[in-house]
Amino acid sequence: MAEPQTQPVPRARTGRSHWHWLLFIPVAVPLMVFLFNSKNPYFLGFPRFYWLQLAFILLSVATTLVVYRLTSNGRAGR
């Protein structure tokens, strides 16, 4: 007589992932004052502070997109 085959029990998803730690990058980088504590260099006529603020926005968007893609697992629309 053959043994009945049992299906492995799937693990419950908790929604936690180690990739979410990457979201601290866009929070921590703008807090590093030494990055923009100067007027020079100018880029397109703007001092460092202003173009770094735009760079921080791009960093935030890119990091959020990467974390979303790595953790979504095809759950679109849910």
N, C-alpha and C positions, 0 to 999 in steps of 0.2 A: 504494500500500500504506500502511495506517495505522500510525502509531507505536503500540507497546504502551504503555498508560498505567501509570505506576508509582505506587505508593502511597507517601506520605511516611512515612519511618521515625519512629515515635513516640520522643520523648525518654525516656530512662530516668529514673524518679523516684528522687531521692536522699533524699527525706524531709526536705529542708531547705527552710525558708521564712523570709522576712523577718519574718513575723508572730510567730515564736518570740521575737523580741527583746522583745515586750511582756511576756514572763514575768519580765523583770527588774524590772518595776514593783512587784509584791508583795514582792520581795526588798529593793528599795531604799527604799521608803517607810517601813517600820518602823524602818529604821536612822537615820532623821532624828529625832534625839533632841529637837530643839526643838519637835516636834509635841506631845509628851506630857511635857514637863519642867515640869509644874505640877499642882497639885491642882484648881485652878479651870479651867473651870466644872464644876459637878456636873450630871449628867443622871440623873434618876430616883434620886437619892441616891448615885450612883457617881461617883468622881473621874474626871477626864479619862483617866488611864492605862487604866482598866479598860474604858470604853466605846470607846476607840480601839483596843484589842486586838480587840474584836468587829468593829469597822469594818474592821480590817486583814484579818480572816478573810473578810468579805464581799467586800472588794476582791480578794483572792486567788481566791476562787471565781468571781467575775465575770470576771476577767482570763483565768483558765484556760478558762472556758466560751467566751469570745470567740475565743481562739486555737484551741481545738478546732474550733469551728464554721467558722472561716475556713480551716483547713487539712485538714479531714477529706475533702472532695471526694467524698462519698458512699461512703466505704470502710467502712461499718458492717458489723460482724461479721468483719472481717479482722484 
